[in-house]
Each structure stands twice: as C-alpha cells, then as structure tokens.
C-alpha cells in the first residue's frame, strides 16, 4: 500500500502523485454564508407607551409655514391664447405680466423676451413665493426658426445660477431657487394637429423642464372636436417621442403609475378656459366667460378642464414638480457641467473671492 505524504497544500495522497494533480482534486471549502440581519422584532407601542414619531409631519408643516416655499412657472405660447388670464385664474391673483404694469400699446418684441414677475401669495398661513415667467414674442414672428433657444438658454441659466451657489465655500443657508419647475405650453385650438413650432419646442425643451401641454380657449371647439383634438395631440407627441410631465419613467410605485396613467391617457392635454371675471349663475358668483347663449363656467368640469389643471399643478403634483426639477433635470445639467469641467465645480470670481476670504 503506497504511503501517504502531505504536500505543501496540506493534501494527503499517494507519494507518487504529482502536486499538480493533487491541487486539481482539492475540494474548495464552502464559503461562509453572509450574515443576514435579523428582522426587527415587532414592538407593541401600547406596551411601551407613545413615542411621538408621527409628529414629524407637524414639525415639517410648521417649518414650511415659517419659511414658505418657491414655485416658478413658465408660460409659453403665441399671443392671444389667454396665457396671462389663465395664470391669474390659476392662482386667483393678478400675477401675470399683463397685470403687473403692462402697457396695452406695447409692441410685440422682434425676438423672444423673458420676463419674470415675482409675487408672494399667502393662504391658510402658508406663504408661497410665486414667479411667473412669460415669453412674449414666442411664435409671433414671420420667421420663428430656433425661437425656443432664448427660452432654453434662460432655463439653463437658472440651473447654472443654482449650481454656482451650491459650490460656493461659504454658501447661503437657503439657496434662492429660480429654476423653472413647470412650463405650461399653450396649444392653439385649431382642431387639426400640432404646428411644427409646437413640435420643435416641446422636443427641445422636454429634456430640460417639466412641460404640461394645455389647449387654450377650449370653448371655441365642440365637445366632439375637443375629444378628437386631445387624442390627436397625444398621438402626435407619442409618435415624435416627446415626453410631457408626468414622465412614465419617474413613476415611483404602482399607485403613482395608476394615477399618472389616467392623467396621461385621459386628461392630457388639458382643454381649458381662463377668466378673471365673475358672473351670477343660479344664485352663485362664478368665474366665467359670458356668451350670447350663456356663461361658460371656468371651474365647472362639464364646461372645461380648468379645475383638473389647477388640482394637478397645485393640489396634487406641485411638490413632485419641484422634486423632478431638482432630482432629474437639474442633476442632469449638473452632471454634464461637472463632466465638461473635468469633475471640478465651475469656478467663478465670486467663488475665488469667498475662498480667499476664508483663508
């Protein structure tokens, strides 16, 4: 019987067996299983008493009421579609450019201009700094080639401004937020199809801002025309790969997906009517437009979809609009800027001065 020897690998085998063969016959030791953390044991809160975790919501509410918050909304569309009136109706205040010292004799600018008007609106003790960004001159020229570029430039400038504040060594406790959280794009109620300028604008800017398409002056169409036009617009946007808010890939869970699918497939684009005038209807004062055959009630869902738009922008998705702006659009811009700069933050004169003063 051949004698056993122990080789350097600790393997016992026949003396005439080569070490290489011995190595190949080694059985690897089983890897230790990773330690799985124990599931937390359920604690009966009634047994140990009240902790108070649920008060975090109230703490956040109090803090928000003290500091308030920012919301920046841009309106884009050709003249005469009722952009200013709709924004005034949306916030039940005179917040539009035309309501803030606009001269009716003012000529349409030869190029797209950007005008931002800021207001502080307070309701129920909550303050909101609202900025309405208007774009007079968009789509009103004979040659509208690349007329979206000043708007895209403005949006990116606000991202750049926020980024520079972020990278400052001695940055402010609360960085002023001028980033555009929402862009209402007004579509002319032609009843046929989107204009080439509509397609180009939304195609270029849907990647940098949350676009919500809106059919303006929807009372100029019959109910059948409105339904067909909404379907046609949705189809054209889908065929051309244009994404509007709420984007499908940003749905966080099944509940969000179900809610947003209904909005994407049924409500978009919102067919609205705006008015800041009140009329008496059935003993009640209502916002509306008076016609020879009656009053079109702005907040009546059987007349138009203004109430759906208001609830969507303000009551259900306002915070999400801000979060998508910060976490998606701004982060995309920030990553690109840092990548273009070799991973270093953009250096400005202000940054250098702050650095020197700290030294």
Buried (B, 14 or more C-beta within 10 A) or exposed (E): EEEEEEBEEEBEBEEEBEEEEBEEEEEEEEEEEEEEEEEEEEEEEEEEEEEEEEEEEEEEEEEBBEEEBBBBBBBBBBEEBBBBBBBBBBBEBBBBBBBBEBEEEEEEBEEBBBBBBBBEBEEEEEBBBBBBBBBBBBBBBEEBEEBBEBBBEBBBEBBBBBBBBEBBEEEEEEBEBBBBBBBBBBBBBEBEEBBEBBBBBBBBBBBBBBBBBBBBBBBBBEEEBBEBBBEBBBEBBEEEEBBBBBBEEBBEEEEEBEBBEEBBEEBBBBBBBBBBEEBEEEEEEBBBBEEEEEBBBBBBEEBBBBBBBBEBBBEEBBEBBBBBBBEBBBEEBBEEBBEEEEEEBBEEEEBEEBEEEEE
